[in-house]
Amino acid sequence: MAPADSPLTSRAFSSFAVDAHSALYETAPAYVTDQPSFLNAAALVRVRDASHPMANDPVLLLDRLKRVEKELGREEGGVRFGPRPIDLDIIFHRNGTHGCERLEVPHPRYHERPFVLAPLADLAANHSSSNHHIPIASSSPSRGEKNTGLHRGDDDAGTRGGYGGGLGTWADPIGAGLATAARLWAGSGGEANVNAAGSGATPIRRVMPIGGGVNGRPSGRLWSWGDRTNVMAILNVTPDSFSDGGALMMDRHDDRHDPAVNVAAALAAARRAIESGADFLDVGGQSTRPGASRVSANEEAARVVPVVEALAAMLVAEYPDREVYLSVDTFYGDVAESAASAGADVINDVSGGTIDRTMHARVANLPRPLPYVAMHSRGDPTTMQLPENTRYATGDVCAEIARESVINANRAVRAGIEPWRLWTDPGLGFAKTKEGNWDVLRGLGRIRERMGGALARAPQLVGASRKGFLGDVLGDSGRGRDESRVRSPRDRDVASAAAAVAAVAGGADVVRVHDVRATVDAVRVADAVWRSRRGDAD
C-alpha cells in the first residue's frame, strides 16, 4: 500500500477524530520476512460521538477497524504475520486492559517491536491528559505538555509481565502506556536507531513519500532525512529577487512587457547546482522580500511551470541515477497544482497557507502525496515587517513560532494533508526583527522541542542565505564605512555558509542557499561535528 492509501482517508474512519499522529517509519518486515518492507505509524484517536458504545468497548472499536482494513483492500485469511496491504492494531485503550479471544489490550507484542515503539514515542511527546484517546498503530508494505515518564513502578505500565498488566489501575492508562513505550524506545537506543547504518539495531528509517510518476520520473520513492544535511539550491525565475533578480530572465520582453524566463539559463544553473551537490532545486516565480509587490497566480505560473517541466525532463535524461528533487516556491494553490502536474516533488509555501486559504486543500488533493513546507510568517511581503507582525507578545520569539507553527500544521492536517507530509521552516527574515532572526537561528532546537510529537521530528528547512540580517553584522548598510565599498547581497555567501553551519548545529535537516558548492562543503564538516553525536545526545 502506498502512503497515499491512508486509513485516515477511509470512509469507515470518519467516526474518529485524530488528535495526534506520529511520523512515518519504514522497517524490514517482522516475523514473516519474505514480503515488502513495512510502513509504520501510530495515532491518538477518539470516537467523535462520546456516547457511542464504540467509545467504551474496545471490541466494537476493533470491528470498526476491520471495516477500515477491508475498505483499503485487506482480505480475510492468509498467513499469520504474512503480506497484507494494511494492519491496524489497538495498542492502548482508555479503559486500561482488555482480554478475550479476539483482542488483548495492551497489545501483547508492542514492547518487542521497534517499528511500534518509535511511533508511540512520538505520541508520548504530545499526549494530553484527556482519557478519550486510543492509540492505534498502522503497518503496511511500502513501495520503493510533555510526558516525561511514569510516577509508579514500570512493572505496572505498558503488557502483562511488566509491560501493561497494571494499566487498569491508572487514571490515565493511555498516558502510562505511552510513557512506558517512550522509555523502552529510549532504552533501546531511541533516536540513535533512526537511519542508523551498520549498527546492531533493527534498521528503521523515518520517511515520507516524495515525487515520482510524472514526465518519466521514478514513482513510489520514499525520502528519509536526519543522517546528513540536505542542500536546497535556489533558482529564482523573477526579475526582482533581492539578491539575484533577473539572472535567469531574457533580455527581451513579451507583449505584456514582462521579462520572459530564460529556460536554458535555468537549466544551466540547475546543472551547476547538481554538480556542486544540491539535493533539491527550489524554483520561485516571485520575490517575497519585504515590501515586494505581489504578482498574480497566472503570471507566477507562466514563469515557474515551464521551468519545472524542463527540469523534470532534464533529471530523467541527464541524472537518472541521482536523487535530486524539485521544489516549487509558491503561496498560490493554483501554482502548486500546476507545478505538481509538471513534475514538482515538494510544495514550499512561505506563508504556510495563510495567504491563499485554498492552498492546504489543493495540496491535500494532489494526485501524488507531495511533501508540504509550512513556513512560519505573518502577513504578506508588503506587511510582514510592520511592528504588529514582528512583535511577539510573550517576548519569546522561538516559543511563539513553535505555537503558531503547530496551529498552522493542525489546519493543514484538518484540510487533509497527512501529518507525515509536513516540513517546518521558522521563516528567517519573515515577520522577524533583526534581533529576532538571531534568536531563531540560535533557538532552532528549542523551536522543534516546543512543537512536540511528530512535528518535532519533521524535516526542518532553514533559509538564511544572503538575507539582510547577515548583512547587518557584516556592515553592508554602509553606516560608518566607505559607501563605495558597500557590498551587495551576493557578497554574503561566506556569511551564508556560516549561518548554514549554525543551522546544522541547531538541528536543521535542509538548508536553502544560493551558493551550493561552498555550502555543501560547510555542512559536511558541520555534519561530521554534530550529526555523529546527536543520536547519543538525544
C-alpha positions as CSV (number, residue, x, y, z in Angstrom):
1,M,0.0,0.0,0.0
2,A,1.3,3.5,-0.9
3,P,1.3,6.2,1.8
4,A,-1.5,7.9,-0.1
5,D,-3.8,5.0,0.8
6,S,-4.1,6.1,4.4
7,P,-6.6,4.8,6.9
8,L,-7.2,8.5,7.8
9,T,-8.9,8.9,4.4
10,S,-11.2,5.9,4.7
11,R,-14.9,6.4,4.9
12,A,-15.2,3.9,7.8
13,F,-12.6,6.0,9.7
14,S,-14.9,9.1,9.6
15,S,-16.3,8.2,13.1
16,F,-12.9,9.0,14.6
17,A,-11.1,12.3,15.3
18,V,-7.3,12.1,15.1
19,D,-5.7,14.3,17.8
20,A,-2.1,13.4,17.3
21,H,-0.1,11.4,14.7
22,S,3.4,10.0,14.6
23,A,5.9,10.3,11.9
24,L,6.1,7.5,9.2
25,Y,8.7,4.8,9.7
26,E,10.0,2.2,7.2
27,T,11.3,-1.1,8.6
28,A,12.1,-4.6,7.4
29,P,9.1,-6.9,7.8
30,A,8.7,-8.7,11.1
31,Y,8.2,-12.5,11.7
32,V,7.5,-13.4,8.0
33,T,10.4,-11.8,6.2
34,D,9.6,-12.8,2.7
35,Q,7.4,-9.7,2.0
36,P,7.9,-6.0,1.3
37,S,9.2,-3.7,3.9
38,F,6.7,-2.1,6.3
39,L,5.5,1.5,6.7
40,N,4.5,2.1,10.3
41,A,2.7,4.9,12.1
42,A,0.6,5.4,15.2
43,A,-2.2,7.9,16.0
44,L,-4.1,9.1,19.1
45,V,-7.7,8.9,18.1
46,R,-11.1,9.3,19.8
47,V,-14.6,8.4,18.9
48,R,-16.3,11.7,17.8
49,D,-19.6,10.8,19.5
50,A,-18.5,10.0,23.1
51,S,-21.9,8.5,23.8
52,H,-21.5,5.8,21.1
53,P,-20.9,2.3,22.5
54,M,-17.7,2.1,20.5
55,A,-16.2,4.8,22.6
56,N,-16.0,2.4,25.6
57,D,-16.0,-1.0,24.1
58,P,-12.6,-2.0,22.5
59,V,-14.2,-4.9,20.7
60,L,-16.6,-2.7,18.9
61,L,-13.7,-0.5,18.1
62,L,-11.9,-3.5,16.7
63,D,-14.9,-4.3,14.5
64,R,-14.8,-0.8,13.0
65,L,-11.0,-1.0,12.4
66,K,-11.6,-4.3,10.5
67,R,-14.0,-2.4,8.2
68,V,-11.3,0.2,7.6
69,E,-8.9,-2.6,6.6
70,K,-11.4,-4.1,4.3
71,E,-12.1,-0.8,2.6
72,L,-8.4,-0.4,2.0
73,G,-8.1,-3.8,0.4
74,R,-7.2,-6.3,3.1
75,E,-8.8,-9.8,2.6
76,E,-9.6,-12.2,5.4
77,G,-7.5,-15.2,6.0
78,G,-3.9,-15.6,4.8
79,V,-0.7,-16.4,6.5
80,R,-0.4,-15.0,10.1
81,F,2.0,-12.1,10.0
82,G,2.2,-12.5,6.2
83,P,1.7,-9.9,3.5
84,R,-1.2,-7.6,3.8
85,P,-1.9,-4.1,2.5
86,I,-2.9,-2.7,5.9
87,D,-2.8,-3.8,9.5
88,L,-4.5,-1.7,12.2
89,D,-3.9,-2.6,15.9
90,I,-5.2,-1.2,19.2
91,I,-2.2,-0.7,21.4
92,F,-3.7,1.0,24.4
93,H,-7.3,1.9,25.4
94,R,-8.8,4.4,27.8
95,N,-10.3,1.5,29.8
96,G,-6.9,0.1,30.6
97,T,-6.8,-3.6,30.0
98,H,-9.0,-6.0,28.0
99,G,-8.7,-9.7,27.3
100,C,-10.8,-12.0,25.2
101,E,-10.3,-14.4,22.3
102,R,-10.4,-11.7,19.8
103,L,-8.5,-8.9,21.5
104,E,-5.9,-8.2,24.1
105,V,-5.1,-4.7,25.3
106,P,-2.4,-3.5,25.7
107,H,-1.2,-5.2,22.6
108,P,0.8,-8.2,23.8
109,R,3.8,-7.7,21.5
110,Y,4.1,-3.9,21.2
111,H,7.2,-3.9,23.5
112,E,9.2,-6.1,21.2
113,R,8.6,-4.1,18.1
114,P,10.8,-1.1,17.4
115,F,8.5,-0.1,14.5
116,V,5.7,0.3,17.1
117,L,7.8,1.9,19.9
118,A,9.2,4.6,17.6
119,P,5.8,6.0,16.6
120,L,4.4,5.6,20.1
121,A,7.4,7.6,21.4
122,D,6.3,10.4,19.0
123,L,2.8,10.3,20.6
124,A,4.2,10.3,24.1
125,A,5.8,13.7,23.5
126,N,2.5,15.5,23.0
127,H,-0.1,13.3,24.8
128,S,-2.6,15.4,26.7
129,S,-4.3,14.4,29.9
130,S,-7.6,13.6,28.1
131,N,-8.6,10.0,28.5
132,H,-10.6,9.9,25.3
133,H,-7.7,8.9,23.1
134,I,-7.0,5.4,21.7
135,P,-3.5,4.7,20.3
136,I,-3.8,2.9,17.0
137,A,-0.8,1.5,15.2
138,S,-0.7,1.0,11.5
139,S,1.6,-1.1,9.4
140,S,1.6,-1.6,5.7
141,P,4.1,-2.7,3.0
142,S,6.0,0.2,1.4
143,R,6.5,0.8,-2.3
144,G,10.0,1.6,-3.2
145,E,2.6,19.4,27.6
146,K,5.4,16.8,27.6
147,N,5.0,13.5,29.3
148,T,8.4,12.8,31.0
149,G,7.8,9.4,32.5
150,L,5.9,7.3,34.9
151,H,5.0,8.1,38.5
152,R,4.7,4.5,39.6
153,G,6.8,1.4,39.1
154,D,7.3,0.4,35.5
155,D,6.0,-3.1,36.2
156,D,2.5,-1.5,36.4
157,A,2.6,0.0,32.9
158,G,2.7,-1.0,29.3
159,T,1.7,-5.6,28.7
160,R,1.3,-8.4,31.0
161,G,4.5,-9.5,32.8
162,G,5.8,-6.0,33.2
163,Y,4.5,-4.0,30.2
164,G,0.9,-3.4,30.9
165,G,-0.8,-5.6,33.5
166,G,-1.4,-2.7,35.8
167,L,-2.8,-0.2,33.3
168,G,-6.4,-0.7,34.6
169,T,-5.4,0.9,37.9
170,W,-4.1,4.1,36.3
171,A,-6.2,7.3,36.0
172,D,-4.7,7.7,32.5
173,P,-3.9,4.3,31.1
174,I,-3.0,5.6,27.7
175,G,-0.6,8.2,29.1
176,A,1.0,5.5,31.3
177,G,1.3,3.1,28.3
178,L,2.8,5.8,26.1
179,A,5.3,6.8,28.7
180,T,6.4,3.2,29.1
181,A,6.7,2.9,25.3
182,A,8.9,6.0,25.2
183,R,11.1,4.6,28.0
184,L,11.5,1.3,26.1
185,W,12.3,3.1,22.9
186,A,14.9,5.3,24.6
187,G,16.4,2.3,26.4
188,S,16.9,0.5,23.0
189,G,18.8,3.5,21.7
190,G,15.9,5.7,20.6
191,E,16.9,8.3,18.0
192,A,20.3,6.7,17.6
193,N,18.4,3.8,15.9
194,V,16.8,6.0,13.2
195,N,18.7,5.9,9.9
196,A,21.4,4.0,11.7
197,A,23.7,2.2,9.2
198,G,25.8,-0.8,10.2
199,S,24.6,-0.9,13.8
200,G,23.2,-3.9,15.6
201,A,19.8,-2.3,15.9
202,T,16.8,-3.2,13.6
203,P,17.0,-0.9,10.6
204,I,14.4,1.8,10.8
205,R,14.0,4.9,8.7
206,R,11.8,8.0,9.2
207,V,10.4,8.6,5.7
208,M,7.8,10.4,3.6
209,P,6.6,9.9,0.1
210,I,8.1,12.2,-2.4
211,G,7.6,12.9,-6.1
212,G,7.7,10.3,-8.9
213,G,5.4,9.3,-11.7
214,V,5.4,12.5,-13.8
215,N,7.3,13.1,-17.0
216,G,9.0,9.7,-16.8
217,R,10.5,10.2,-13.4
218,P,10.6,7.2,-11.0
219,S,7.5,6.6,-8.9
220,G,7.0,5.3,-5.3
221,R,10.0,7.0,-3.8
222,L,10.4,7.4,-0.1
223,W,12.7,10.2,1.2
224,S,14.5,9.9,4.5
225,W,16.3,12.7,6.4
226,G,18.4,13.2,9.5
227,D,21.5,11.2,8.6
228,R,23.0,14.2,6.8
229,T,22.1,17.8,5.9
230,N,20.4,18.2,2.5
231,V,21.1,21.3,0.4
232,M,18.3,23.1,-1.5
233,A,19.5,25.3,-4.4
234,I,17.6,28.5,-5.1
235,L,16.5,29.1,-8.7
236,N,14.8,32.5,-8.9
237,V,12.9,33.0,-12.2
238,T,11.8,36.5,-11.3
239,P,13.2,39.9,-12.3
240,D,13.1,41.4,-8.8
241,S,14.6,38.9,-6.4
242,F,16.5,40.7,-3.6
243,S,19.9,39.1,-4.4
244,D,19.9,37.8,-8.0
245,G,16.8,39.2,-9.7
246,G,16.9,38.9,-13.5
247,A,19.8,36.4,-13.6
248,L,17.5,33.8,-15.2
249,M,15.4,36.1,-17.3
250,M,15.6,37.0,-21.0
251,D,16.7,40.5,-22.1
252,R,13.7,40.8,-24.4
253,H,10.2,41.4,-23.2
254,D,6.9,39.9,-24.4
255,D,3.8,41.7,-25.4
256,R,2.9,42.3,-21.7
257,H,6.3,43.9,-21.1
258,D,7.0,41.2,-18.6
259,P,10.6,39.8,-18.8
260,A,10.4,36.2,-20.1
261,V,12.1,33.4,-18.3
262,N,15.3,32.1,-19.9
263,V,14.7,28.3,-19.5
264,A,18.1,27.4,-20.9
265,A,19.8,29.6,-18.3
266,A,17.7,28.0,-15.6
267,L,18.7,24.5,-16.8
268,A,22.4,25.6,-16.8
269,A,22.1,26.9,-13.3
270,A,20.4,23.7,-12.2
271,R,23.2,21.6,-13.7
272,R,25.8,23.7,-11.8
273,A,23.9,23.2,-8.6
274,I,23.5,19.5,-9.0
275,E,27.2,19.1,-9.9
276,S,28.0,21.1,-6.8
277,G,26.0,18.6,-4.6
278,A,22.4,20.0,-4.4
279,D,19.7,17.6,-3.3
280,F,16.8,19.9,-4.1
281,L,16.2,22.6,-6.7
282,D,13.7,25.2,-5.5
283,V,12.0,27.2,-8.3
284,G,10.4,30.5,-7.4
285,G,8.5,32.9,-9.6
286,Q,8.0,36.0,-7.5
287,S,10.0,37.9,-4.9
288,T,8.9,37.6,-1.3
289,R,11.4,40.1,0.0
290,P,10.0,42.7,2.4
291,G,7.9,45.2,0.5
292,A,7.8,43.2,-2.7
293,S,4.7,43.7,-4.9
294,R,2.6,40.6,-5.5
295,V,2.3,39.1,-8.9
296,S,-0.8,37.1,-9.9
297,A,-1.0,33.3,-9.9
298,N,-1.2,33.3,-13.6
299,E,1.9,35.3,-14.0
300,E,3.8,33.3,-11.5
301,A,2.7,30.0,-13.1
302,A,3.9,31.3,-16.5
303,R,7.3,31.8,-15.1
304,V,7.6,28.7,-12.9
305,V,5.7,25.8,-14.7
306,P,7.8,25.7,-17.9
307,V,11.0,25.6,-15.8
308,V,9.7,22.8,-13.6
309,E,8.7,20.8,-16.6
310,A,12.1,21.3,-18.3
311,L,13.9,20.5,-15.1
312,A,11.9,17.3,-14.7
313,A,12.8,16.2,-18.2
314,M,16.5,17.1,-17.6
315,L,16.7,15.0,-14.5
316,V,15.3,12.0,-16.3
317,A,17.6,12.4,-19.3
318,E,20.8,13.5,-17.6
319,Y,20.7,12.4,-14.0
320,P,18.7,9.1,-13.9
321,D,20.7,7.7,-11.0
322,R,20.7,10.9,-8.9
323,E,18.0,11.5,-6.3
324,V,17.5,15.2,-6.9
325,Y,14.1,16.6,-6.2
326,L,12.2,19.6,-7.5
327,S,10.6,22.1,-5.1
328,V,8.2,25.0,-6.1
329,D,8.3,28.1,-4.0
330,T,4.7,29.5,-4.1
331,F,1.9,30.5,-1.8
332,Y,-0.7,30.0,-4.6
333,G,-2.8,26.8,-4.6
334,D,-3.2,27.1,-8.4
335,V,0.5,27.3,-9.0
336,A,1.2,24.4,-6.6
337,E,-1.3,22.2,-8.6
338,S,0.2,23.2,-12.0
339,A,3.8,22.7,-10.8
340,A,2.9,19.3,-9.3
341,S,1.5,18.3,-12.7
342,A,4.7,19.5,-14.4
343,G,6.9,17.4,-12.1
344,A,7.4,19.2,-8.8
345,D,8.2,17.0,-5.8
346,V,7.7,19.5,-2.9
347,I,5.4,22.4,-2.3
348,N,7.3,25.2,-0.5
349,D,4.9,27.7,0.9
350,V,6.4,30.8,2.6
351,S,3.0,31.7,4.0
352,G,2.1,28.2,5.4
353,G,-1.3,28.5,3.8
354,T,-2.2,31.9,5.3
355,I,-2.2,33.9,2.1
356,D,-4.1,31.6,-0.2
357,R,-6.6,29.8,2.0
358,T,-7.2,27.2,-0.7
359,M,-3.6,26.0,-0.5
360,H,-4.0,23.3,2.1
361,A,-6.9,21.7,0.4
362,R,-5.2,21.9,-3.0
363,V,-2.1,20.2,-1.6
364,A,-4.2,17.6,0.2
365,N,-6.0,16.7,-3.1
366,L,-2.9,16.4,-5.3
367,P,-2.8,13.1,-7.2
368,R,0.5,12.4,-5.5
369,P,1.1,12.9,-1.8
370,L,3.8,15.6,-2.1
371,P,5.6,17.0,1.0
372,Y,4.4,20.4,2.1
373,V,6.7,23.0,3.7
374,A,4.6,25.2,6.1
375,M,6.9,28.1,6.8
376,H,6.2,30.4,9.7
377,S,5.3,34.0,8.7
378,R,2.8,36.7,9.5
379,G,1.0,38.9,7.0
380,D,2.4,39.1,3.4
381,P,5.6,40.6,1.9
382,T,4.0,44.1,2.0
383,T,3.0,43.9,5.7
384,M,5.2,41.3,7.3
385,Q,7.8,43.7,8.7
386,L,5.2,46.1,10.3
387,P,5.5,46.3,14.0
388,E,2.3,44.4,14.7
389,N,3.8,41.4,12.8
390,T,7.3,41.5,14.2
391,R,6.2,41.9,17.8
392,Y,5.8,38.7,19.8
393,A,3.5,39.0,22.8
394,T,5.5,36.9,25.2
395,G,8.8,38.2,24.1
396,D,9.9,34.7,23.4
397,V,10.1,34.6,19.6
398,C,11.0,30.9,19.5
399,A,8.1,29.8,21.7
400,E,5.7,31.9,19.6
401,I,7.0,30.4,16.3
402,A,6.5,26.9,17.7
403,R,3.0,27.7,18.9
404,E,1.9,29.3,15.7
405,S,3.5,26.6,13.6
406,V,1.6,23.9,15.5
407,I,-1.7,25.7,14.9
408,N,-1.0,26.1,11.2
409,A,0.1,22.4,10.9
410,N,-3.2,21.4,12.5
411,R,-5.0,23.4,9.9
412,A,-3.1,21.6,7.2
413,V,-3.9,18.2,8.7
414,R,-7.6,19.1,9.0
415,A,-7.7,20.0,5.4
416,G,-6.4,16.5,4.5
417,I,-2.6,16.8,4.4
418,E,-1.3,13.7,6.1
419,P,0.9,14.6,9.1
420,W,3.9,12.7,7.7
421,R,4.0,15.0,4.6
422,L,4.7,18.2,6.6
423,W,8.0,20.1,6.8
424,T,8.6,23.1,9.1
425,D,10.5,26.3,8.5
426,P,10.9,29.0,11.2
427,G,10.9,31.7,8.5
428,L,14.1,33.7,8.9
429,G,13.6,37.2,7.6
430,F,9.8,36.9,7.6
431,A,8.0,38.9,10.3
432,K,11.1,38.9,12.4
433,T,13.2,41.8,13.7
434,K,17.0,41.8,13.2
435,E,17.4,40.5,16.8
436,G,14.6,38.1,16.3
437,N,16.3,36.4,13.4
438,W,19.4,35.7,15.5
439,D,17.2,34.4,18.3
440,V,15.6,32.0,15.8
441,L,18.9,30.8,14.4
442,R,20.3,30.1,17.8
443,G,17.0,28.6,19.0
444,L,16.1,26.1,16.2
445,G,16.3,23.1,18.6
446,R,14.1,24.8,21.1
447,I,11.5,25.6,18.4
448,R,11.4,21.9,17.5
449,E,11.2,20.7,21.0
450,R,8.3,23.1,21.8
451,M,6.4,21.8,18.7
452,G,6.5,18.3,20.2
453,G,5.5,14.9,18.8
454,A,5.9,14.1,15.1
455,L,6.2,17.8,14.1
456,A,9.4,18.0,16.2
457,R,10.7,15.1,14.1
458,A,9.5,16.5,10.8
459,P,12.2,17.9,8.3
460,Q,13.2,21.4,9.3
461,L,14.1,23.7,6.4
462,V,16.2,26.8,7.2
463,G,16.9,29.6,4.7
464,A,19.3,32.3,5.8
465,S,21.2,32.7,2.6
466,R,22.1,36.3,1.7
467,K,19.4,37.7,3.9
468,G,19.5,41.2,5.4
469,F,20.3,40.2,9.0
470,L,23.6,38.7,7.8
471,G,24.3,42.0,6.0
472,D,23.7,43.9,9.2
473,V,26.5,42.1,11.1
474,L,28.8,42.5,8.0
475,G,28.2,46.2,7.9
476,D,26.6,46.1,4.5
477,S,24.4,49.1,5.2
478,G,27.4,51.3,4.7
479,R,27.0,53.1,8.1
480,G,30.3,54.1,9.4
481,R,32.2,52.9,6.4
482,D,33.2,53.9,2.8
483,E,29.9,54.0,0.8
484,S,31.8,52.8,-2.3
485,R,32.7,49.6,-0.6
486,V,29.1,48.7,0.5
487,R,28.6,45.1,-0.5
488,S,25.6,43.6,-2.3
489,P,23.7,40.5,-1.1
490,R,25.8,38.4,-3.5
491,D,28.8,39.2,-1.2
492,R,27.2,37.4,1.7
493,D,27.9,33.9,0.6
494,V,30.6,33.2,3.2
495,A,28.4,34.5,5.9
496,S,25.5,32.4,4.5
497,A,27.7,29.3,4.7
498,A,28.5,30.2,8.3
499,A,24.7,30.6,9.0
500,A,24.1,27.2,7.4
501,V,26.6,25.6,9.8
502,A,24.8,27.3,12.7
503,A,21.6,25.8,11.4
504,V,23.0,22.3,11.3
505,A,24.2,22.8,14.8
506,G,20.6,23.6,15.7
507,G,19.3,20.5,14.0
508,A,18.2,21.8,10.6
509,D,17.7,19.0,8.0
510,V,17.7,21.1,4.8
511,V,19.4,24.4,4.2
512,R,18.2,26.6,1.3
513,V,21.0,28.5,-0.3
514,H,22.3,30.4,-3.3
515,D,26.0,29.2,-3.3
516,V,25.7,25.5,-3.3
517,R,29.3,24.5,-3.6
518,A,30.5,26.4,-0.6
519,T,27.5,25.4,1.5
520,V,27.9,21.7,0.7
521,D,31.5,21.7,2.0
522,A,30.5,23.7,5.1
523,V,27.6,21.4,6.1
524,R,29.6,18.3,5.5
525,V,32.0,19.5,8.1
526,A,29.1,20.5,10.4
527,D,27.6,17.1,9.9
528,A,30.8,15.4,11.0
529,V,30.9,17.5,14.1
530,W,27.3,17.3,15.2
531,R,25.2,14.6,13.5
532,S,27.5,11.8,14.5
533,R,26.8,12.7,18.2
534,R,23.2,13.9,18.0
535,G,21.7,10.5,18.4
536,D,23.7,9.8,21.6
537,A,22.8,13.2,23.0
538,D,19.1,12.6,22.4
